[in-house]
Amino acid sequence: MAGGRYPEATEALRLGLLALPDVAALAGDRVGTEVVGDEPCIQLDVIGGPMGYGSASPLVQIGCWGRYLGDGTDDGSAWQLASAVTADRVGVESIRGELDGGWVAGVGIDLQPYTSPDPTNDRPRYLLTVRMHTSPLE
């Protein structure tokens, strides 16, 4: 189909992450553009490249949030989630195919996870960035 559209970066990445068994086991359906509840979750944000639709190579920040225990204590869930996202052969770099009405040719890790607790309440969080390579369906 000529004149197709690029997939929206966060939605395509959300769908791809939800399809990864190790990520789904830790985050369930708590993957999106907002932090959801006190359980481990993933927050997605486009931080570079053209925004929204029409972006061939968006840069996306992935926030891997750990379980919020209310006192800044880290039970390791943020790191477990970041490890599942970056796992060799079965993590984010394995995402490709038709997603959100467009084509994802691949996802590459641009910046490995680093710790960055929430500055307001010390909730554990690891941040990483990925570069997506997308195109319209033809």
Secondary structure, 3 states (H helix, E strand, C coil): CCCCCCCCHHHHHHHHHHCCHHHHHHHCCCEECCCCCCCCEEEEEEEECCCCCCCCCCEEEEEEECCCCCCCCCCCHHHHHHHHHHCCCCCHHHCCEEECCEEEEEEEEEEEEEECCCCCCCCCEEEEEEEEEEEECC
